[in-house]
Each structure stands twice: as structure tokens, then as C-alpha cells.
Amino acid sequence: MKNSPLLTLSFFFVFLLAGATTMASNTEQPKYQTLEKNGNIEIRRYQPMIMAVTYSSRGGGFQQLAGYIFGGNESNQKIAMTAPVANQATDEGWQTAFMMPSQYQLTDLPEPESDNIQFIEVPARTMAVIVFPGWVNRSSVNKNRQALQDYLQEQGIETEGEPIINQYNDPWTPAARRTNEIQLQLSGEAHWAPASTDARQETAAAM
């Protein structure tokens, strides 16, 4: 897993967002079915979703996504916050992602003002997940990632891709009550595929 300032700066970016909203208990979250559970480790089958993502080498993607949902788009349209905030290392840098509310289709979403924001249609997929409390930092990420990998190795379950780090809470939630996750995608699952502007326009024209 690549090192990144996101692991230490992510809560600073969450603080910027929390000035306008908090990730309350009624905030929409991805829908999934738990296939297997062992302590704080689960195998989950997720339903398809649309993600808004940015790529950055320094972690500024969070601010761009927050700006987008607070009206930084061609329609000045505000979009409801969802949880979690997801971070993942990629070949293009660090990817920060927000799930778009399930009421939206790809063609319903207003164009972002930032050229760095893309929309991704995430297909149904199966993920291995470890849930843990506390603050997200390099130590907690490495510890829980290793525990998840050790469990999967014992079970003979293979994964692919870099871990996804999910954070669910606003900055004021006490450490003991925080919910975080590390996810690994099971091998053989479909990868995330960026949807280009042209593809979105072609989809709209066909409707």
C-alpha cells in the first residue's frame, strides 16, 4: 500500500466539510448483504452505485468533492452528503470518493466545475471488510489491513487491488465511537470503470 498525507490529513478535510454538515446516522450509505461474518471481519456483496471521485497526490480531492456537492456544479445544485468518505491508492495518485445518492442516475448528475472530478459506475461486487474504531492514521491502517489479510490468507480467499479506507464520522465523534473500515476486493470481481463525459452524453441521447 502506498504512503500518503491523506492518512494524516484526511480528518482536516473532514473538518472543512463538517462546518456545513455532519455524517448523521440517517446519512445514506452503500447497500450490501453480509455473506459471512467473523468478529469484526465481514464478506459483503455490494449493490451497484455511482461514485464521484478525484485523483490527487496531496489529498486535495476531498475539498473538490465537497465543493461539488455544495453547489460547485453547472446547475448550482446541492447534493446530499453520503457516508463513508473513501480513499484508495491508484496508479494516478490518491483517489478520494463520495457515493452519489441512490436517487441519481448517471445522466441526472450536474457537470462539476472541477475538471478533476469524474463519475464512476461501480458494479455489484464482493468485498472483504474489517471494521475498527478510533482514529485513522498510518498505524491503525497498517494494523487492521494486516489482520484482514491474515484472515483472508487463512481462509484461502484471494483479493486484488489496493485497500479502500472508509471513514464514517465527523471530527467531533469520540474515538471509541468512530467507525472505520478497510476493504479489499475479492479476485475476479469487476473493476471500477470511469464513465467519460462522452459516454454520459451517449447514454442520455439513447434515452
C-alpha positions as CSV (number, residue, x, y, z in Angstrom):
1,M,0.0,0.0,0.0
2,K,1.3,3.4,-0.9
3,N,2.0,6.1,1.7
4,S,0.1,9.3,1.6
5,P,-0.6,12.5,3.5
6,L,-4.2,11.5,3.3
7,L,-3.8,9.2,6.2
8,T,-2.8,12.0,8.5
9,L,-4.6,14.9,6.8
10,S,-8.0,13.3,6.0
11,F,-9.6,14.5,9.2
12,F,-8.6,18.1,8.4
13,F,-10.6,17.8,5.2
14,V,-13.5,16.2,7.0
15,F,-13.4,19.2,9.4
16,L,-13.9,21.5,6.5
17,L,-17.0,19.6,5.4
18,A,-18.4,19.3,8.9
19,G,-18.7,23.0,9.1
20,A,-21.8,22.7,6.8
21,T,-23.0,19.2,7.6
22,T,-22.2,16.1,9.7
23,M,-22.4,12.5,8.8
24,A,-25.5,11.8,10.8
25,S,-27.0,8.3,11.4
26,N,-29.6,8.9,8.7
27,T,-27.0,9.7,6.1
28,E,-27.3,7.4,3.1
29,Q,-24.7,4.6,2.9
30,P,-23.9,1.9,0.3
31,K,-26.3,-1.0,0.3
32,Y,-24.9,-4.5,0.8
33,Q,-25.7,-8.0,2.0
34,T,-23.4,-9.7,4.6
35,L,-22.4,-13.1,3.3
36,E,-20.1,-14.0,6.1
37,K,-19.1,-12.5,9.5
38,N,-16.3,-13.4,11.9
39,G,-15.8,-10.9,14.6
40,N,-15.1,-7.5,13.0
41,I,-14.4,-9.1,9.6
42,E,-17.1,-9.4,7.0
43,I,-17.6,-10.6,3.4
44,R,-20.1,-8.3,1.8
45,R,-21.9,-8.2,-1.5
46,Y,-22.5,-4.6,-2.5
47,Q,-25.2,-3.3,-4.9
48,P,-24.1,-1.1,-7.8
49,M,-23.6,2.6,-7.1
50,I,-22.3,5.8,-8.7
51,M,-19.2,7.4,-7.2
52,A,-17.8,10.9,-7.7
53,V,-14.0,10.6,-7.5
54,T,-10.9,12.8,-7.7
55,Y,-7.3,11.9,-8.1
56,S,-4.6,13.8,-6.2
57,S,-1.0,13.4,-5.0
58,R,-1.6,15.6,-1.9
59,G,-5.1,14.8,-0.7
60,G,-6.9,18.0,-2.0
61,G,-9.5,15.8,-3.7
62,F,-11.8,15.9,-0.7
63,Q,-12.2,19.7,-0.9
64,Q,-13.1,19.4,-4.6
65,L,-15.8,16.8,-3.9
66,A,-17.2,18.8,-1.0
67,G,-17.4,21.8,-3.3
68,Y,-19.2,19.8,-5.9
69,I,-22.0,18.6,-3.6
70,F,-22.4,22.0,-2.0
71,G,-23.2,23.6,-5.4
72,G,-19.9,23.7,-7.3
73,N,-21.5,22.5,-10.5
74,E,-23.1,23.8,-13.6
75,S,-26.6,23.8,-12.0
76,N,-25.5,25.2,-8.6
77,Q,-27.3,22.2,-7.3
78,K,-26.7,20.9,-3.8
79,I,-26.4,17.2,-3.4
80,A,-26.9,15.3,-0.1
81,M,-23.8,14.1,1.7
82,T,-23.4,10.3,1.9
83,A,-21.1,8.1,4.0
84,P,-18.4,6.9,4.0
85,V,-15.6,9.0,2.6
86,A,-13.4,6.6,0.7
87,N,-9.7,6.8,0.0
88,Q,-7.6,4.5,-2.2
89,A,-4.2,4.5,-3.7
90,T,-4.1,4.2,-7.5
91,D,-1.6,4.5,-10.3
92,E,-2.8,8.0,-10.8
93,G,-2.3,9.0,-7.2
94,W,-4.8,9.0,-4.3
95,Q,-8.4,8.6,-5.1
96,T,-11.0,10.2,-2.9
97,A,-14.6,9.2,-3.5
98,F,-18.2,10.1,-2.4
99,M,-21.1,7.8,-3.2
100,M,-23.8,9.7,-5.1
101,P,-27.3,9.4,-3.5
102,S,-29.2,6.5,-5.0
103,Q,-31.9,8.8,-6.4
104,Y,-29.5,9.9,-9.1
105,Q,-28.8,8.2,-12.4
106,L,-25.5,9.0,-14.2
107,T,-27.2,11.3,-16.6
108,D,-29.0,13.2,-13.7
109,L,-25.8,14.5,-12.1
110,P,-24.9,18.1,-12.9
111,E,-21.5,18.6,-14.5
112,P,-18.8,19.6,-11.9
113,E,-16.9,22.8,-12.1
114,S,-13.7,21.0,-11.4
115,D,-12.1,19.0,-14.3
116,N,-10.6,16.7,-11.7
117,I,-14.0,15.1,-10.7
118,Q,-15.1,12.0,-12.6
119,F,-18.1,9.8,-12.2
120,I,-17.7,6.0,-11.9
121,E,-20.4,3.4,-12.2
122,V,-19.4,0.8,-9.7
123,P,-20.9,-2.6,-10.5
124,A,-22.1,-5.1,-7.9
125,R,-19.0,-6.5,-6.2
126,T,-17.9,-8.6,-3.2
127,M,-15.6,-7.1,-0.7
128,A,-13.7,-8.3,2.4
129,V,-14.1,-5.7,5.1
130,I,-12.6,-5.1,8.6
131,V,-14.4,-2.7,10.8
132,F,-12.5,-0.8,13.5
133,P,-12.9,2.2,15.9
134,G,-10.6,5.0,16.7
135,W,-8.6,7.5,14.6
136,V,-7.4,6.7,11.1
137,N,-3.6,7.0,10.9
138,R,-0.8,5.0,9.5
139,S,-0.5,2.7,12.5
140,S,-4.2,1.8,12.7
141,V,-4.4,1.3,8.9
142,N,-1.4,-0.9,8.8
143,K,-2.5,-3.0,11.8
144,N,-6.0,-3.6,10.5
145,R,-5.0,-4.2,7.0
146,Q,-2.6,-6.9,8.1
147,A,-5.3,-8.5,10.3
148,L,-7.7,-8.6,7.3
149,Q,-5.0,-10.0,5.0
150,D,-4.0,-12.7,7.6
151,Y,-7.6,-13.8,7.9
152,L,-8.2,-14.0,4.2
153,Q,-5.0,-15.9,3.7
154,E,-6.1,-18.4,6.3
155,Q,-9.4,-18.8,4.5
156,G,-7.8,-19.2,1.1
157,I,-9.5,-16.1,-0.2
158,E,-7.6,-14.1,-2.8
159,T,-8.0,-10.3,-3.3
160,E,-6.8,-7.8,-5.9
161,G,-6.1,-4.0,-5.9
162,E,-5.2,-1.6,-3.2
163,P,-7.2,-1.3,0.1
164,I,-10.0,1.2,0.3
165,I,-10.1,3.2,3.6
166,N,-13.6,4.2,4.6
167,Q,-14.4,6.8,7.3
168,Y,-17.9,7.4,8.5
169,N,-17.8,10.1,11.2
170,D,-17.5,13.8,11.7
171,P,-14.4,15.2,13.6
172,W,-16.3,15.5,16.9
173,T,-17.2,11.9,17.3
174,P,-15.1,10.4,20.2
175,A,-12.5,7.8,19.1
176,A,-14.3,4.9,20.8
177,R,-17.5,5.6,18.9
178,R,-15.9,6.1,15.5
179,T,-16.5,3.6,12.6
180,N,-13.8,3.0,10.0
181,E,-13.2,0.2,7.5
182,I,-10.6,-1.2,5.3
183,Q,-11.9,-3.1,2.3
184,L,-10.3,-5.4,-0.2
185,Q,-11.9,-6.5,-3.4
186,L,-12.2,-10.3,-3.9
187,S,-10.3,-11.5,-7.0
188,G,-12.3,-12.0,-10.2
189,E,-14.7,-9.1,-9.4
190,A,-15.3,-6.3,-11.9
191,H,-13.0,-3.2,-11.6
192,W,-14.3,0.3,-11.3
193,A,-14.6,1.8,-14.7
194,P,-14.6,5.6,-15.2
195,A,-17.6,6.9,-17.2
196,S,-16.4,9.6,-19.7
197,T,-18.5,12.7,-20.5
198,D,-19.0,11.4,-24.0
199,A,-20.3,8.1,-22.6
200,R,-22.8,10.1,-20.4
201,Q,-24.0,12.1,-23.4
202,E,-24.4,9.0,-25.5
203,T,-26.4,7.4,-22.7
204,A,-28.6,10.5,-22.4
205,A,-29.2,10.6,-26.2
206,A,-30.3,6.9,-26.2
207,M,-33.0,7.6,-23.5
